[in-house]
């Protein structure tokens, strides 16, 4: 399986936040691998978004707890300290309505579904490429 | 000066096209290459050594995990996902496919299969490595021409 979503969010959040299309889309990239972090950061910057980085799920959750907000969260699954599934569950239980998209090396249906069930809007198998980013950003702008 | 830079870029394109034709790299690599416009001219010359370090370190960890008795297949699984993600994100197509073979062996808890798959990954990496060294050399020469 290459991709899952954009269907109904299976979390408690029922409405998506309204995106101000005048300002840059803010993106949080949650990824522990520095090579992939670098590629994803530059790619998203090239698409005109404002990017912040977190190296694991706990850092991502802490950012939201500190009052930060993002239009889009791109999160890996396997990370030390807190993985993508746990981070997504916590963010949704905190009432975070940002679009959360999983980007993972795992490609079995059951693995993708388990990640989706945490509260993702969509999930992609790596690599993240221009086509996938375009779909995500278009989805974000259409909300 | 400009002609020489163009010649270097053409050499680079020829190498990458040849690697794509052999299935060693895919279009993801060209996308990654194009990111240097949005970042810095040194982007690829910095990224390639990071990639090589990633692969070498993960291969070492995979070997060590496989050598321990009993084999911890959970750790093998996580390391396999790590190298698979890294190689596919970089655009190293055959290397990423070799990681899929490893994944299957890990899922089947097949120690011999894991050993054989690791050898396959090592071979693919060696095949790619010499071309990557050449690409880095060309990138550095291109950047020095732009300075």
Contacts between the chains, C-beta under 8 A, distances in Angstrom:
chain1	res1	chain2	res2	distance
A	33	B	54	7.1
A	33	B	82	6.8
A	33	B	85	6.5
A	33	B	86	6.1
A	34	B	50	6.8
A	35	B	47	6.9
A	35	B	50	4.8
A	35	B	51	5.8
A	35	B	54	5.2
A	35	B	86	5.7
A	35	B	89	7.1
A	35	B	90	7.1
A	36	B	85	6.1
A	36	B	86	6.4
A	36	B	89	4.8
A	38	B	47	6.6
A	38	B	50	7.2
A	39	B	32	5.9
A	39	B	35	7.0
A	39	B	47	7.4
A	39	B	89	5.5
A	39	B	90	7.5
A	40	B	89	7.9
A	42	B	35	4.4
A	42	B	38	5.6
A	42	B	39	4.6
A	42	B	43	6.9
A	43	B	31	7.8
A	43	B	35	6.1
A	43	B	38	8.0
A	45	B	38	5.8
A	45	B	39	7.5
A	46	B	35	6.2
A	46	B	37	7.6
A	46	B	38	3.7
A	76	B	85	7.7
A	78	B	78	5.9
A	78	B	81	5.8
A	78	B	82	7.4
A	104	B	81	7.9
A	104	B	85	7.6
A	105	B	81	4.3
A	105	B	82	7.4
A	105	B	84	4.5
A	105	B	85	3.7
A	105	B	88	7.1
A	106	B	81	6.3
A	126	B	84	7.7
A	126	B	85	4.8
A	126	B	88	5.0
A	126	B	89	5.4
A	127	B	28	4.9
A	127	B	88	4.7
A	127	B	89	4.6
A	127	B	91	7.3
A	128	B	89	7.1
A	129	B	27	7.9
A	129	B	28	6.1
A	129	B	31	5.9
A	130	B	31	6.0
